[in-house]
Amino acid sequence: MKIVTFKSKQAEEIGVFHEEKVYPISQIATHLPTQMDAFLHLGEAGWQQLQHAFDIFSQDKESLSQGLNLQSLTLLSPVPRPASLRDAYAFRQHVETSRANRGLPMIPEFDEFPVFYFSNHRAVSGPGLIECMPDHFDKLDFELEIAVVINKAGRNIQAADADSYIGGYMIMNDLSARRLQMEEMKLNLGPAKGKDFATALGPWLVSKDELAPYLVETPAGHTGELYNLNMQCYVNDQLVSSGTLASMNWTFAEIIERISYGVDLYPGDVIGSGTVGTGCFLELNGTGKRQNPDYKEQWLQPGDRIRMEATGLGVLENEVRLAPQL
């Protein structure tokens, strides 16, 4: 099942996305919450109740014909107000290549534990326009990622149990202002201002059962579900990045175990995978310049369109523009 959060006539509601149409939850199951945060607090039972209600609803062909056209709605982030937003660093290819581009060896601690940072959970958006400040456009970058959302509270969660805490999957674009990020991280803090202005999520939240056909064997020595979801990023219709979620070196389950050690997780917490290998201009530019000193760097410019695709998760499209200046 795919769930969207949309705005129609200034009202925000969640709905089921099915065969290119959206069915508001208020039409399908009047006993269920119409807001994503409240829905996630129902846990797995909420998904089951919604699936059951939609199965009954969809038996009526007349009801199905009355779905809302996607083009007539404004899609928001599927989780428009995350309880928190963490981003991990789970792909060895990205880490190793980025360090090599800076003349650094691979850091051994990468294999010891999954690391993450906190981002701004109140600066998320869905598909569509994202306005950035002038300093953001000084080496503005995309980051191609997948995110999960928690739908069950827990603490000290073991990796063997952690997948049951995941409510669904979605595409994540962790927009990054690289000049700001590199400057502040010289002080051994951050990333902060380089990351806190915009994270795009969407276009919908996908239940784990829909991804079951893409399950692959988890590598020896690791625990948790792993999915072979092909991931691509296009900038102005040009393919710039390609990878797969199956190349994660730390699973989401292992990341959740690390995050929840001595800490409560709550429904609505969003966790990003980190950047897939080749999944940002910082990595691509560094590799290009290492191979050819005359390589011309590419960064996002005002008016650029970013399209991210992932198997089973849809297409997340955004355009970056310069915010109006006062």
Secondary structure, DSSP 4 states (H G I P E B T S, - for coil): -EEEEEEETTEEEEEEEETTEEEEHHHH-TTS-SSHHHHHTTTHHHHHHHHHHHHHHTT-HHHHTTPEEGGGSEE--SSSS-SEEEEE---HHHHHHHHHHTT-PPPGGGGTS--EEE--TTSEE-SEEEEE-GGGGTTEE--EEEEEEE-S-EES--HHHHGGGEEEEEEEEE-EEHHHHHHHHTTT--S-TTTTT-EEEEEEEE-HHHHGGGEEPPPTT--S-EE--EEEEEETTEEEEEEEGGG-SS-HHHHHHHHTTTSEE-TTEEEE--PPTT-SHHHHHHHHHHH-TTPPP--B-TT-EEEEEETTTEEEEEEEEEPPP-
